[in-house]
Amino acid sequence: MTRLPERPDPAPITSPRSDRVRRIAALSGRSARRRTGLLRVDGPQAVRSLLSERAADARELFLTETADAAHPELRELAERAGIRPRTVAEEIIRAMARSDDADHGADDVATPQGAIAVAARPADDWSTALGALPDSGPLTLLVLAEVRDPGNVGTLVRAADAAGADLVVLARASADPWGPKAIRASAGSAFHLPVVTGAPLPELLEALAARGIAVAATSGHADADLFELELPGRLAWVMGNEARGVDEETLAAADLAVRIPLAGRAESLNVATAATVCLFETLRQRHGGIRTGAAGSATP
């Protein structure tokens, strides 16, 4: 039988104002995550992905009685990973999920559905992650340059996962993918594929070229139509800021500038939708059609 490790704090948690609860709530802030090397995972779906895919990173699991009964697999996965789940009141869970951090907004209160985990932040060296990719064969990467909204970041990670991308790289000035809001928006996908941050964009573009990975960016003024272009087998899509898109310098440095044709009267697509279209067109060209896994679905 696996020996369960000692809990970081074995005392029962009875007050939503306790220091322990406040420390977990503070993980909504980027500075607290950097200082502690920890992150918070809210909700059964994201917690399940953490425990299934990166169990070694899990440190603590808190469940309400209702969530424990509704999701018995969470307790089983945690115990298999050597984590003692702790049953706490609903008000404790909600206090752990409360945040006044700028990533969330002062009035934002998460709805963790009775489940919160604390985990170690994954390794975050973009050059190492890039170097670990195969030297030959098809690759799909998603690069986020100044995507500031954590909800958009999480949605983009989810789209990359759904389209079978190999790596997501966030250039400096993008929102942290390891904030609770971004993790929730990723619906667990943040734990399914490598996600790294802090890449200086010029150095990243040079490193991609050295690995034989073409860079593509979208622009409404580009001549090439996404659906008429034969995309390279090793490709990194760069998605820019929500308001400004990809900057002119990056667009000029890209190997391909493409536009997504719009049939209606909308002037543009938001960054998450544009990335999803590009990623799934890459998938369609590479495999001659979309093939889902055993549990794959095009539905939300």
QUISULZI-V114049 format. One record per pair of residues at least 4 apart in sequence whose C-alpha atoms are under 8 Angstrom apart, sorted by sequence separation. I is the first residue (numbers start at 0). J is the second residue. D is the distance in whole Angstrom. If there is no record, write none. Layout:
BEGIN
((I,J,D) (I,J,D))
END
This chain:
BEGIN
((5,9,8) (13,17,8) (16,20,7) (17,21,6) (18,22,6) (19,23,6) (20,24,6) (21,25,6) (22,26,7) (27,31,8) (28,32,6) (29,33,6) (30,34,6) (31,35,6) (32,36,5) (33,37,7) (41,45,7) (42,46,6) (43,47,6) (44,48,6) (45,49,6) (46,50,6) (47,51,6) (48,52,6) (49,53,5) (50,54,4) (53,57,7) (62,66,6) (63,67,6) (64,68,6) (65,69,6) (66,70,6) (67,71,6) (70,74,8) (71,75,7) (72,76,6) (73,77,6) (74,78,6) (75,79,6) (76,80,6) (77,81,6) (78,82,5) (87,91,6) (88,92,7) (89,93,6) (90,94,6) (91,95,6) (92,96,6) (93,97,6) (99,103,7) (100,104,6) (101,105,7) (103,107,6) (111,115,7) (124,128,6) (125,129,6) (126,130,6) (127,131,6) (128,132,7) (147,151,8) (148,152,6) (149,153,6) (150,154,6) (151,155,6) (152,156,6) (153,157,6) (154,158,6) (155,159,6) (156,160,6) (157,161,6) (158,162,6) (159,163,6) (160,164,6) (169,173,6) (177,181,6) (178,182,6) (179,183,6) (180,184,6) (181,185,6) (182,186,7) (183,187,7) (185,189,6) (187,191,7) (188,192,7) (189,193,8) (198,202,7) (199,203,6) (200,204,6) (201,205,6) (202,206,6) (203,207,6) (204,208,6) (205,209,6) (206,210,6) (207,211,6) (208,212,5) (217,221,7) (223,227,7) (224,228,6) (230,234,8) (239,243,7) (240,244,5) (245,249,7) (246,250,6) (247,251,6) (248,252,6) (249,253,6) (261,265,7) (268,272,6) (269,273,6) (270,274,6) (271,275,6) (272,276,6) (273,277,6) (274,278,6) (275,279,6) (276,280,6) (277,281,6) (278,282,6) (279,283,6) (280,284,6) (281,285,6) (282,286,6) (283,287,5) (284,288,7) (286,290,8) (291,295,5) (12,17,8) (15,20,6) (16,21,7) (26,31,5) (27,32,8) (32,37,5) (40,45,6) (41,46,7) (48,53,8) (49,54,6) (62,67,6) (77,82,5) (78,83,6) (87,92,7) (98,103,7) (99,104,6) (100,105,6) (146,151,7) (147,152,8) (159,164,5) (176,181,5) (177,182,6) (182,187,7) (189,194,7) (198,203,6) (207,212,5) (208,213,6) (223,228,7) (239,244,4) (240,245,6) (245,250,6) (261,266,8) (268,273,6) (282,287,8) (283,288,4) (291,296,7) (14,20,8) (15,21,8) (25,31,6) (26,32,6) (32,38,6) (40,46,6) (67,73,7) (77,83,7) (78,84,7) (98,104,8) (99,105,4) (146,152,7) (175,181,7) (176,182,7) (182,188,8) (207,213,7) (208,214,8) (238,244,7) (239,245,4) (250,256,7) (261,267,8) (282,288,7) (283,289,6) (12,19,8) (49,56,8) (50,57,7) (67,74,7) (77,84,7) (98,105,7) (99,106,7) (182,189,6) (207,214,8) (238,245,6) (239,246,7) (282,289,7) (12,20,8) (49,57,7) (98,106,8) (99,107,7) (159,167,7) (237,245,7) (98,107,6) (74,84,6) (97,107,7) (98,108,6) (204,214,8) (279,289,8) (26,37,7) (27,38,8) (97,108,5) (156,167,7) (26,38,6) (27,39,7) (96,108,7) (97,109,6) (26,39,6) (96,109,6) (176,189,8) (96,110,7) (259,273,8) (93,108,8) (96,111,7) (23,39,7) (93,109,7) (60,77,7) (93,110,7) (93,111,7) (141,159,7) (176,194,8) (213,231,7) (67,86,8) (92,111,7) (215,234,7) (176,196,8) (213,233,6) (214,234,6) (215,235,6) (216,236,6) (217,237,8) (92,113,6) (175,196,8) (212,233,5) (213,234,5) (214,235,5) (215,236,5) (216,237,5) (217,238,7) (60,82,7) (62,84,7) (64,86,6) (92,114,7) (152,174,7) (211,233,7) (212,234,5) (213,235,6) (214,236,6) (215,237,6) (216,238,7) (43,66,8) (50,73,8) (54,77,8) (57,80,8) (59,82,6) (60,83,7) (61,84,6) (62,85,6) (63,86,5) (64,87,7) (92,115,7) (141,164,7) (152,175,8) (153,176,6) (212,235,7) (214,237,7) (58,82,7) (59,83,7) (60,84,5) (61,85,5) (62,86,5) (63,87,5) (64,88,8) (89,113,7) (139,163,8) (140,164,6) (143,167,8) (152,176,6) (47,72,8) (51,76,7) (55,80,7) (57,82,8) (59,84,7) (60,85,6) (61,86,6) (62,87,6) (63,88,6) (139,164,5) (140,165,6) (141,166,7) (142,167,6) (143,168,6) (144,169,6) (145,170,7) (147,172,7) (148,173,8) (149,174,5) (167,192,8) (169,194,8) (171,196,7) (172,197,8) (47,73,6) (50,76,6) (54,80,6) (61,87,7) (63,89,6) (138,164,7) (139,165,6) (140,166,5) (141,167,5) (142,168,5) (143,169,5) (144,170,5) (145,171,7) (146,172,8) (147,173,5) (148,174,6) (149,175,7) (166,192,6) (167,193,6) (168,194,6) (169,195,6) (170,196,6) (171,197,5) (218,244,8) (244,270,8) (43,70,7) (46,73,8) (50,77,6) (138,165,6) (139,166,7) (140,167,6) (141,168,6) (142,169,6) (143,170,6) (144,171,7) (145,172,5) (146,173,5) (147,174,5) (149,176,7) (153,180,8) (154,181,8) (157,184,8) (165,192,7) (166,193,5) (167,194,5) (168,195,5) (169,196,5) (170,197,5) (171,198,6) (218,245,8) (140,168,8) (142,170,7) (144,172,7) (145,173,4) (146,174,6) (153,181,4) (157,185,5) (160,188,6) (164,192,8) (165,193,7) (166,194,6) (167,195,6) (168,196,6) (169,197,6) (170,198,4) (171,199,6) (207,235,8) (217,245,7) (241,269,7) (47,76,8) (63,92,7) (144,173,6) (145,174,8) (149,178,7) (152,181,6) (153,182,6) (156,185,6) (157,186,7) (169,198,6) (170,199,6) (171,200,7) (216,245,7) (241,270,6) (43,73,8) (50,80,7) (62,92,8) (143,173,7) (150,180,6) (151,181,7) (153,183,7) (154,184,5) (155,185,7) (157,187,8) (168,198,7) (170,200,6) (240,270,8) (61,92,8) (149,180,6) (150,181,5) (153,184,5) (154,185,5) (157,188,5) (160,191,7) (239,270,7) (149,181,5) (152,184,8) (153,185,4) (156,188,6) (157,189,7) (160,192,7) (225,257,6) (238,270,7) (132,165,8) (151,184,8) (152,185,8) (153,186,8) (156,189,6) (223,256,7) (224,257,6) (225,258,6) (226,259,8) (150,184,6) (216,250,6) (222,256,8) (223,257,5) (224,258,5) (225,259,6) (221,256,6) (222,257,7) (223,258,6) (224,259,6) (225,260,7) (153,189,8) (221,257,5) (222,258,7) (224,260,7) (238,274,7) (129,166,8) (216,253,6) (221,258,5) (128,166,8) (156,194,8) (215,253,6) (218,256,6) (219,257,8) (220,258,7) (236,274,8) (214,253,5) (215,254,6) (216,255,6) (217,256,6) (218,257,6) (219,258,5) (213,253,8) (214,254,5) (215,255,5) (216,256,5) (217,257,5) (218,258,5) (219,259,7) (213,254,6) (214,255,6) (215,256,6) (216,257,6) (217,258,5) (218,259,8) (236,277,8) (213,255,8) (215,257,7) (217,259,7) (236,278,8) (125,168,7) (66,112,7) (102,148,8) (66,113,5) (102,149,7) (65,113,7) (66,114,7) (219,267,8) (63,113,5) (62,113,5) (63,114,7) (230,281,7) (61,113,8) (62,114,5) (225,277,8) (6,59,8) (61,114,6) (62,115,7) (232,285,7) (60,114,7) (61,115,5) (226,280,7) (230,284,7) (41,96,7) (60,115,6) (61,116,6) (225,280,8) (229,284,8) (60,116,4) (144,200,7) (59,116,5) (60,117,7) (120,177,7) (58,116,7) (59,117,5) (57,116,7) (58,117,5) (59,118,7) (57,117,6) (58,118,5) (57,118,4) (58,119,7) (56,118,5) (57,119,6) (56,119,5) (56,120,7) (56,121,7) (128,193,7) (128,195,8) (41,109,8) (42,110,7) (43,111,7) (46,114,7) (27,96,8) (41,110,8) (42,111,4) (43,112,7) (46,115,7) (24,94,7) (41,111,5) (42,112,5) (43,113,8) (46,116,6) (125,195,5) (20,91,7) (24,95,4) (27,98,6) (41,112,8) (42,113,7) (43,114,6) (109,180,8) (123,194,8) (124,195,6) (125,196,6) (23,95,6) (24,96,6) (28,100,6) (42,114,5) (43,115,8) (102,174,8) (123,195,5) (124,196,7) (125,197,7) (21,94,8) (23,96,8) (24,97,6) (25,98,7) (27,100,6) (28,101,8) (41,114,6) (42,115,6) (122,195,8) (123,196,6) (125,198,6) (13,87,8) (20,94,7) (21,95,7) (24,98,6) (28,102,7) (41,115,5) (138,212,8) (3,78,8) (12,87,7) (13,88,8) (15,90,7) (20,95,5) (27,102,8) (40,115,6) (41,116,7) (15,91,5) (27,103,8) (39,115,7) (40,116,5) (102,178,8) (134,210,7) (4,81,6) (6,83,7) (14,91,7) (39,116,6) (40,117,6) (103,180,7) (1,79,8) (3,81,5) (4,82,7) (13,91,7) (16,94,8) (39,117,5) (40,118,7) (102,180,8) (2,81,7) (3,82,6) (4,83,8) (12,91,8) (15,94,6) (38,117,6) (39,118,6) (1,81,7) (3,83,7) (15,95,8) (37,117,7) (38,118,5) (37,118,6) (38,119,6) (37,119,4) (38,120,6) (36,119,6) (37,120,5) (36,120,6) (32,120,8) (146,238,8) (139,232,8) (142,235,7) (144,237,7) (146,239,6) (147,240,7) (23,117,8) (138,232,6) (139,233,6) (140,234,6) (141,235,6) (142,236,6) (143,237,6) (144,238,6) (145,239,6) (146,240,5) (147,241,7) (137,232,5) (138,233,5) (139,234,5) (140,235,4) (141,236,5) (142,237,5) (143,238,5) (144,239,5) (145,240,5) (146,241,6) (136,232,7) (137,233,5) (138,234,6) (139,235,6) (140,236,6) (141,237,6) (142,238,6) (143,239,6) (144,240,6) (136,233,7) (137,234,8) (139,236,8) (141,238,8) (144,245,7) (158,271,8) (162,275,8) (164,278,8) (155,271,6) (158,274,8) (159,275,7) (162,278,6) (154,271,6) (158,275,6) (162,279,6) (151,270,8) (155,274,7) (159,278,7) (163,282,8) (151,271,6) (155,275,8) (158,278,8) (162,282,6) (45,182,7) (53,190,7) (41,179,7) (45,183,7) (49,187,7) (52,190,6) (38,177,7) (39,178,7) (40,179,6) (48,187,5) (52,191,7) (38,178,7) (39,179,6) (47,187,8) (48,188,7) (38,179,8) (41,182,8) (42,183,7) (45,186,6) (46,187,7) (49,190,6) (40,182,7) (41,183,7) (44,186,6) (45,187,4) (48,190,6) (139,281,8) (40,183,8) (44,187,6) (45,188,8) (48,191,7) (29,175,7) (29,178,7) (28,178,7) (27,178,6) (26,178,8) (27,179,6) (26,179,8))
END
